[in-house]
Amino acid sequence: MNNKEICKYINSKDIRQHLLNIDYKFTTTEAAWLVNQCHSATLKEKIAAWRDIINTMPDESVNSPQFDSPVDSIHNVLKDYITMKEKMLELFFEESPKTFYQYMVNSTYMSTNYDDASPMSSYDICYKYLKRELNNEYKDQVGDSCIRRSEIDGLYNITAYYSYEGELMDVYIPSDYGIFDWLLSDFFDNLWFHFPVPYKKGDILYDPFHPNRSDCPGPVVMEGITPLQFEKDGRKHTDSSDMVVWGYFQDKDSGTLYHEVTWNYMDYEYFPNDQLTGKRRIFKALSNLIKEQISLDLFTRAYHLIILEEAKNDIIPHGWYTDEGLQRAGIVEDPDMP
């Protein structure tokens, strides 16, 4: 697998293009991790890519904080990981009189959960209902979707995750059930990488892959990002949860700013400039303040002005009242009055 082929597994189009531009040379472990975290690749495609990595890229040892000493062979780890995932799939589709399936769909209009979902006797029946939910009129608002296989009197559940199109993206059995070795199950989560990124302090970024995320939604004025600042601050990385971006986010309703950190920086892209409208105009002002292109005094005035203007728009929503009504209420001037 060559560098160009590896880059297609990078979620962020801006980081992908940057690494192509600088002709970044991936290690075998980096390539395997990028395949694992790719949002667009199905589980079948990931397994094929890992096999390609084993066949075409050099073997190497892996340093991971979960192990007392380096793992001698990433090739052997990938072989074992593929075997584990294929065994999970086999167990997931294994039906018996004691097994049942339930589906769950999250969306912005409605969410289902396993407590509300009816148990179904076979995977095919359950998948049919899942597809019906994914294909309904709200399909553009659908979030994570899953099917869970359970067993009457059983000790563990198996969960399969699906894309918006109903493609099987991953299968998972929690490591605390002891069905598979927990070190292998959590192998990719316990890795950390320092990929070069094109971003600079003050850039406005966002995660386009999780627009409805509950933590840190929307754009962020980046103050720091792991490859640029993490180690300079004297902090030690431990696992992929430390591959973070931090900066200033905005409360959607009030427009006020708050500082927070979130994962994963490899998902972040430049926020479209034409979407910096309404309360989000504050991001442009803050970005230019951090980049020292405007003064603190000007930023403060701009912040308050934007908040006041948008508060007015919230009180008098656009299109709710006629121009005549607004004129009679004294909110806008009557052009016919002297």
N, C-alpha and C positions, 0 to 999 in steps of 0.2 A: 504494500500500500504506500503510495507516494504522498508528498506533502499536500498536493492539490486535492487528492481524494480524502485525506484526513480532514482538511478544512471544511468540507461539506457537512461535517458533523458538528461544527461550531454553531451554536444557536444564534448568537448576535451577528448580524450581517456586517456591522461596522468592525468588530474585532476580527471576523473572518477575513475581510478585505485587507485589514492592516497586517495580519500575519502572512497573507499572500504577498503583499507589497514588500515586506522586509525579508521574504523567503525564509521564514522561521523554520528551523529543523526540529521536528518533534521527536521526543524519545518514544520508545515502544509503550511505556506505561502511560505517558501523556495521551497517546493516540487511543489506547484502550479506554481511558477515563472519558475522553471526549465522546467516544461512541456510546458509552453507558449513559451519559447525561443528555444526549441529543433528544429534543422534544419531537422531532418529526420522524425518526426511524422507528419502525415496528420492532418487536422483539425478534422476529424472524430475521429482519435485516441486520440487527445488532449481532446476532449469533454468527451470521455469515461474515460480517466485518471483522469480528474477533478471530475467526478462523483465518481470514485473509491476513490479519496482523501476525498471527503465529507463523504463517507460511512465508511471509515476505519481509518481516522486520526482525532485526537482531534480538536475541534473548538478552535479558539484563536482570540484575538484582533490583529489589524494590525496598526502599526505606519507608516504613510506616510506623507511627507511634503505637499502633495496637500490638506490634510484635516486639519481642525483646531483642531480636537481631534481624538484620535484613533478610528478606525472602530471596532465595537464590535464583529463582526462575519465574519471570512474569509469564512465560509461555505455559508453564505448568499450572500457574494460578488461573490463567484464562481457560485452559482445558477443563480444570475442575469446576470453574464457574459456569461454563457452558453445560457441563454434565448436570450440575445442580439445577439450572434453569429448566433444562429439558425434563428432569425428573419432577420438578414442580408442575410443569405443564401436564405431564402424564397423570399425576395425582389429581390435578384440577379437573381433568376431563373424565376421570374414573367415576362411573356412576354405580350406585347400588340401591337397594330398597331403603337404606338408611340415609342416603345423601339427599340434600336439597340445595337449591340455588336461589339467591335473591339479588336484585339489581339496585343500584343507587345512582342517581343523577343529581348533580348540583348545577343550578343555573341562577341567573339574576331574577327570574320571575317566580321560581318555585324550586324547592329541594325535596328530594326523597331520601330516606335513610333506611337502614336495615330494619329498624324497629317497626316502621310503617309498611315495609315491602312484604308482599305475600310470598311465602315459601313456594317454590316451583319444583316439580318432580324431575326435570331434566334441564341440562344446559341449553339445548336447542330452544325450548319454550321460553326460558329466561332471556336468552339473547334476542329472541323475536320481540319481546316487550321492551328491552333496552333500545333496540334499533327504532322502534316506534317512537320512543321519547326523543331520540337523537334526530329523527327526521321530521319532527313536528314543526309548527310555525315559529317556534322559539329557538330553533337549532343554532342560530348565531349567538345566543346567549348562554349556551350550555358550557358548563365547566367540567370538572373531573367526573368521569363515569366509571363504574366498577361493577363487577359481578363477584359475589362471594359464594364459595362452595362450603357448606357446613355438613356435619354428620350428626345425626341423632346420637346422643351420649358420647359424641366425639370430644377430643381434647383440643383440637386446633381447627382453624379456618384457613382457607386458601383464597386469596384475592387476586383477581385479574383486572388490569386497568386498560381502558379503551380510549381511543381518540374520538374526536367529534364525528368522524366518519364510521366509527364502529370497528376500527382495526385494533387488534390486540397489541398493546404497547409494552406490557410487563406483567409478570406474575410474581407473587410474593407470599412467603410464609414467615411470620415474625420469628426472629432467631431465638426468642425466649421460650418457644415451644420445644426446642431441642431436636427438631427433625433434621436440621442441617447444621453443620458447624457454624457457629456465630461469627467466627473470624472471617470465614469465606463469604457468608451472607452480607456482611457489612464492609467488605473489602474496599469497594470504590468510595464509600462514604468516609472512610478513614484516610483518604489520600488528600494531599494539598499541593497546589501548583501555582507557579508564578509566571503566568502568561503575559507577554507584553500587550499593552492596550494603547489605543490612540488618544485616550482621554486626558484632559488637563483639569486642574483645579478650577472650579467655576463653571464647567460644562453642564448643560442641562441634559440629563439622561432619563430613560424610563425602561421598564420591563414590558415589552409588547406581548410576551407569552403568557403573562398572568395579570390581565387588566383588572380583574375583580378580586385580587388578593386582599385578604383581610388586614395584613400588616403592610404598612408603607405603600399604599396604592398611589398611582399617578406618577408624575415626573419628580425628579430630585435634582437640586443644584448640588453637584458633587463637590464635597469638601475633601474627601480622601477615598482611596481605593486600594485594595490589598497590595497589588504589585508596586504601587507608587509610594506608599507611605507606611504600610503595616510594620515592616521590620525596622524602619527608621525610628519608630516610636518605642522600640525596645520590647515589643510584644512578641510572643512566640506563637507560631501557628501550631495547630494540633491536627485538624482534619478539614474536610471540604467545607464545613460550616463556617470556617474562617476566611473563605474566599468571598469577601464582603465589599459592599460599597456603602459609604455613609455620607450624610449631608443633610440638606434642608428639604423636607417634604411640606405639603400644604394640606390643611384640613379643608375638605371639599366644601363644606357648608359655610364656615366662617371666613375662610381665606387666610387664616393665620398660619404662620410657619412654625414648624417644630423640627428638632434635630433628632435623627434616628439612624440606625444601622440595619442593613438587610442583606440577604443572600439571594442570588449568586451573581457576582459581577460579570460572569461570562454570558449572562442573558441580557445585559443592558446595552441599549443603543442610544444614539442621539435622538432627542425628542424633536419631532417636527416643528419647525419655527412657526408654520402657519397655524398651529394649534395653541399658540401662546396668546389666547384671547381671554376676555373676562378677568376673573380673579387670577388666572395664570399669568397675566402680564407682570405680576410681582416677581415671577421667576426670572424674567429678562432683566429687571432692575437689580435683583440680588446677584445674578450671574455677573453683570458688569461691575457691581460693587466688589465682589470677590476678586475679579480680574483687574481691579484698580483702574477701571475705565470711567467710573463716576465717583463722586464723593459720598461720604456717609450722610451728609446733610441732604443731598439730592435724593439719595435712596430713601431716606426717612420720609421726605415730603411725597415722593412717588408712591410709597407704600400706603400712606394714609389716604392719599387722593384716590388710588385705585380701590381701596376698601370702601371709601365713602361712595364712589360712583357705583360700585357693584351692589352696595346696600340699597341704593336708590332703585336699581333695576330689580332687586329682589322684592322690594316693597310694591313697586308698580311694574309687574311683569309685562314684558313686551307683548303687545297684541291683545291684552285683556280689555283695554279701554279704547274708545275712539279718540281721535285728535280733538274733536269738539268737547268730549267729556273732560279730557286733560286740561283743555283751555279753561273750561268753566270752573274746574277745581283749582285753577291758578298754578298748576304744576308746570305748564308750558305757556309761553306767551301767545296771545292771539295776534296773528300777522295783520289783521285788519284794524287793530287798535293803534291809535297814534302814539 
